Amino acid sequence: MTVARLQQALVLAILAALALWNAWWWPRGQPVVALLGSLLLALPHAPVLALEFWLMRRLHRDQAVPRARPGALLRAWWHEVACGVAVFGWRQPFRSRAEPDHLEAGAQGRTAVVLVHGFMCNRAMWNPWMRRLRAAGHPFVAVTLGPPWAPIEHHAPALQQAVQRARQATGRPPLVVAHSMGGLVVRAWLRSIAALHADPVAECTAGIVTIATPHGGTWLARFGRAANARQMRLGSAWLAELQAAERPAWAAGFTCFHSNCDNVVFPVSAAVLPGADNRLVPGMAHVQLLGHPAVLGEVLRRLTPPPCRS
């Protein structure tokens, strides 16, 4: 079953529960009970997110960046609650095909973007980005990886196919942009093609941008039982093997955005790739970081050719 179908089923179940709850309590003259219960049913992820933020702040020890203040945590938590409704309650279940890939005629000579989503997501995670890229005339391909619980390296062929499509349409290597686990998919893909290229980052891409990627794993993955979740545990054997297979020069082609308010990838140092251009964006939660102007701005800057000098 795809991520979209799973999330569709969850949304429909929540809507059915809301209808039954209100049909029971409103006729019995219990509006407060009806409203409070409706709030809990509509936002079941809110307390889970609160627990994630609490754990993230509690485990912030011996980090090179300051711990997030309570006010920043509260704002980030509320943003992720709203994102949960918008992204996982609407965009991914019902709008995964709303923004088709943009590889139209006339793309030759331009740099395309390949967009790679993370764990339990699909290409609809990038819908706002795709609208911006299309409006600016930038070609792009957004992948949907599956099955959702497969080992991370399982997705390397799908990424290879997307990169080839982008390159065939433009004649140039694409800029690869990845969120969360997607950044590890990119690194697994680089390992899979390393035998064919002396420097796959420089030869096959115009650079790689990762956003909230657990390059060193994440403490939260200890609760996951899926193959890819186990691979993302702190200090996992898979991550150690991946790092051992990489050449030091590859990291120079990465720009890695991370935050001290990331409720999924923590501690903060886990989102840092040694040797890369690591950029801290304080106060941003895991999904929220995708919408930060500095992140999309960096991608658009790389896609815009420099002005001609007279």
matplotlib code that plots the C-alpha trace (Angstrom):
import matplotlib.pyplot as plt

x = [0.0, 1.3, 1.8, -1.1, -3.5, -2.4, -2.9, -6.2, -7.5, -6.3, -8.0, -11.3, -11.2, -10.7, -13.5, -15.8, -14.8, -15.5, -19.0, -19.9, -18.5, -20.5, -23.6, -23.5, -22.7, -24.5, -28.0, -27.3, -26.6, -22.9, -21.3, -18.1, -17.5, -18.3, -15.8, -13.0, -13.3, -13.4, -10.2, -8.4, -9.7, -8.8, -5.3, -4.1, -0.5, -0.3, 0.6, 3.0, 4.8, 4.9, 6.6, 9.2, 10.0, 10.4, 12.7, 14.7, 15.3, 16.1, 18.7, 20.4, 23.7, 27.3, 26.1, 28.0, 24.8, 22.6, 19.6, 16.3, 14.4, 10.9, 9.2, 11.0, 10.0, 6.4, 6.2, 7.9, 5.5, 2.5, 3.8, 4.3, 0.8, -0.5, 1.8, 0.6, -3.0, -1.9, 0.7, -0.4, -4.1, -4.6, -1.5, 0.0, -3.2, -5.1, -2.7, 0.3, -0.3, -1.4, 1.9, 3.4, 7.0, 8.2, 10.5, 9.0, 10.6, 13.1, 14.7, 17.9, 20.8, 19.1, 19.8, 16.9, 16.1, 15.5, 13.4, 13.6, 11.2, 11.8, 10.3, 6.6, 6.1, 5.6, 6.3, 3.4, 5.7, 7.3, 4.0, 4.8, 8.3, 7.1, 4.7, 7.6, 10.0, 7.4, 6.5, 10.2, 10.6, 13.0, 12.6, 12.2, 11.4, 9.9, 10.1, 7.8, 9.8, 8.3, 7.6, 7.7, 9.4, 12.0, 15.7, 17.1, 19.4, 16.3, 15.4, 18.7, 17.4, 14.4, 16.6, 19.0, 16.1, 15.0, 18.5, 18.7, 15.3, 16.4, 19.8, 18.2, 15.8, 18.4, 21.7, 23.1, 23.5, 20.7, 20.7, 19.5, 17.5, 16.4, 14.5, 15.1, 15.7, 15.8, 19.3, 20.4, 18.8, 21.0, 24.1, 23.1, 22.6, 26.1, 27.6, 25.7, 27.3, 30.7, 32.3, 31.4, 32.5, 35.7, 33.6, 29.8, 28.8, 30.7, 30.1, 26.4, 25.0, 25.1, 25.3, 23.3, 21.2, 19.9, 17.3, 16.9, 18.7, 19.9, 23.4, 24.5, 21.2, 18.6, 17.8, 14.1, 14.7, 15.2, 11.4, 11.1, 11.0, 11.0, 14.2, 14.8, 14.1, 16.7, 19.2, 18.7, 19.4, 22.4, 25.6, 23.9, 26.0, 24.4, 25.4, 29.0, 29.2, 27.8, 30.4, 33.2, 32.3, 32.3, 35.3, 36.1, 35.8, 32.1, 31.0, 32.3, 29.4, 26.8, 25.0, 23.2, 20.5, 19.7, 18.1, 18.3, 14.4, 14.2, 11.8, 12.7, 16.4, 18.3, 20.7, 21.5, 24.9, 23.2, 22.1, 25.7, 27.7, 31.5, 33.2, 30.0, 28.7, 26.5, 24.1, 22.2, 18.7, 17.6, 14.1, 12.8, 11.0, 11.5, 8.9, 8.9, 12.5, 11.3, 9.5, 12.3, 13.3, 17.0, 16.5, 14.5, 16.4, 19.7, 18.2, 16.9, 20.2, 22.0, 19.5, 19.8, 22.7, 24.9, 24.4, 26.5, 29.4, 29.7]
y = [0.0, 3.5, 6.3, 8.2, 5.3, 4.8, 8.4, 8.6, 5.7, 7.5, 10.8, 9.0, 7.2, 10.4, 12.1, 9.1, 9.3, 13.0, 12.5, 9.7, 11.7, 14.8, 12.8, 11.3, 14.3, 17.3, 15.8, 15.1, 18.8, 18.4, 21.0, 21.3, 17.5, 17.5, 20.3, 19.0, 15.5, 16.9, 18.8, 15.7, 13.6, 16.2, 16.7, 13.3, 14.2, 17.2, 15.4, 13.1, 16.2, 17.7, 14.6, 14.8, 18.4, 17.6, 14.7, 16.7, 19.5, 17.1, 15.3, 18.4, 17.8, 18.6, 20.3, 23.1, 25.2, 26.7, 24.9, 26.3, 28.5, 27.5, 30.2, 28.9, 25.4, 26.4, 28.2, 25.3, 22.8, 24.8, 25.1, 21.3, 20.7, 22.9, 21.2, 17.8, 18.8, 20.4, 17.9, 14.6, 15.3, 16.9, 17.3, 13.9, 11.8, 13.7, 15.9, 13.8, 14.2, 17.9, 19.2, 17.1, 17.1, 20.0, 19.0, 20.9, 21.8, 24.6, 23.0, 22.4, 24.2, 24.9, 23.2, 21.0, 20.1, 16.6, 16.6, 13.7, 13.3, 11.5, 8.8, 8.1, 10.9, 11.3, 13.9, 16.1, 17.2, 19.4, 20.9, 24.5, 24.2, 22.8, 25.7, 28.2, 26.4, 26.1, 29.8, 30.7, 28.5, 26.0, 22.3, 19.7, 16.1, 15.0, 11.3, 9.2, 6.4, 3.1, 0.9, 3.2, 0.7, -0.6, -0.3, 3.0, 1.7, 0.1, 3.6, 4.3, 3.0, 5.3, 8.3, 7.3, 7.2, 10.7, 12.1, 10.6, 12.1, 15.5, 15.3, 14.1, 16.9, 19.6, 18.2, 19.1, 17.4, 18.4, 20.0, 17.3, 18.5, 16.1, 16.3, 14.1, 10.5, 11.6, 12.8, 9.3, 8.0, 10.4, 9.2, 5.5, 6.4, 8.0, 4.8, 2.7, 4.6, 5.2, 2.4, 4.3, 7.8, 9.1, 11.8, 11.1, 14.3, 16.5, 14.4, 13.5, 16.5, 20.3, 20.0, 18.4, 20.2, 18.3, 19.6, 18.1, 14.9, 12.5, 12.1, 10.6, 9.0, 10.2, 9.2, 8.9, 6.1, 3.7, 3.4, 2.3, -1.3, -0.8, -1.6, 2.1, 3.2, 0.8, 2.1, 5.6, 4.8, 6.6, 4.7, 2.1, -0.4, 0.7, 4.4, 3.3, 1.2, 4.1, 6.6, 4.1, 3.7, 7.5, 9.5, 12.6, 14.9, 14.1, 16.0, 19.3, 19.1, 19.0, 21.9, 20.7, 22.8, 21.8, 23.3, 23.2, 22.8, 19.7, 17.4, 14.3, 14.6, 15.0, 15.6, 18.6, 17.2, 14.2, 16.4, 17.6, 16.0, 16.3, 18.2, 19.7, 23.3, 22.8, 25.7, 26.1, 27.7, 28.1, 27.7, 25.5, 22.2, 19.3, 20.0, 23.7, 23.9, 23.2, 26.5, 28.7, 31.4, 30.7, 27.1, 27.7, 30.9, 29.0, 26.6, 29.4, 31.2, 28.2, 27.8, 31.5, 32.2, 35.0, 38.3, 38.9, 41.4, 44.1]
z = [0.0, -0.9, 1.6, -0.1, 0.4, 4.0, 4.8, 2.9, 5.1, 8.3, 7.3, 6.5, 9.8, 11.7, 9.8, 10.6, 14.3, 14.3, 12.8, 15.3, 18.3, 17.5, 16.5, 20.0, 22.2, 20.6, 20.9, 24.5, 25.3, 25.8, 23.5, 25.6, 25.5, 21.8, 21.0, 23.3, 21.9, 18.3, 19.0, 20.2, 17.3, 14.7, 16.1, 17.4, 16.4, 18.6, 21.9, 20.0, 18.6, 22.0, 23.3, 20.5, 21.2, 24.9, 24.2, 21.7, 24.2, 27.1, 25.0, 23.8, 25.5, 24.5, 21.3, 19.5, 19.1, 21.8, 23.1, 21.8, 24.2, 25.4, 23.2, 20.1, 20.9, 21.4, 18.1, 16.3, 17.9, 16.8, 13.3, 13.0, 14.3, 11.5, 9.0, 10.1, 9.1, 5.8, 4.7, 6.1, 6.2, 2.7, 0.5, 0.6, 0.7, -1.9, -3.9, -4.7, -8.5, -8.4, -9.5, -12.4, -13.2, -15.3, -18.1, -21.0, -24.4, -23.9, -20.9, -22.7, -21.2, -17.9, -14.5, -13.4, -9.8, -8.6, -5.4, -2.9, 0.0, 3.3, 5.5, 5.1, 2.6, -1.1, -3.8, -2.6, 0.3, -2.4, -3.9, -2.8, -4.1, -7.4, -7.9, -7.2, -9.5, -12.3, -12.0, -12.3, -15.3, -13.7, -14.8, -12.1, -11.3, -7.9, -7.0, -4.9, -3.3, -2.3, -0.6, 2.4, 4.8, 2.3, 3.1, 2.1, -0.7, -2.3, -3.6, -5.4, -8.8, -8.6, -7.9, -10.7, -13.1, -12.0, -12.5, -15.9, -16.9, -15.8, -17.5, -20.8, -20.8, -20.0, -21.2, -17.7, -14.4, -12.0, -8.6, -6.1, -3.2, -0.4, 2.8, 5.9, 4.9, 1.3, 2.0, 2.9, -0.2, -2.1, -0.4, -1.0, -4.7, -4.8, -3.3, -5.9, -8.9, -7.4, -9.4, -12.6, -11.7, -10.1, -8.3, -8.7, -6.9, -9.3, -12.4, -11.9, -10.0, -9.9, -6.2, -3.4, -0.8, 2.2, 4.6, 8.1, 7.0, 9.7, 8.3, 11.6, 12.4, 15.0, 18.5, 17.6, 15.2, 18.1, 18.2, 14.6, 13.5, 9.7, 7.8, 7.0, 10.5, 11.9, 9.4, 10.7, 14.4, 15.9, 15.3, 13.1, 11.2, 8.0, 8.5, 9.4, 6.2, 4.1, 5.5, 5.0, 1.3, 0.7, -0.5, 1.6, -1.5, -2.0, 1.1, -0.4, -2.9, -0.1, 1.5, 4.7, 6.4, 10.0, 13.1, 16.8, 16.9, 14.7, 16.5, 14.4, 13.8, 17.1, 18.6, 16.4, 15.5, 13.8, 10.9, 10.2, 7.4, 8.1, 5.4, 3.9, 4.0, 7.1, 7.7, 11.0, 10.8, 14.4, 15.7, 12.8, 13.2, 10.9, 8.3, 8.9, 7.7, 4.2, 4.1, 5.4, 2.9, 3.3, 2.1, -1.1, -1.6, -1.8, -4.3, -6.5, -6.3, -7.7, -10.5, -11.6, -14.0, -12.9, -14.7, -17.7, -17.2, -19.9]

ax = plt.figure().add_subplot(projection="3d")
ax.plot(x, y, z, "-o")
ax.set_aspect("equal")
plt.show()
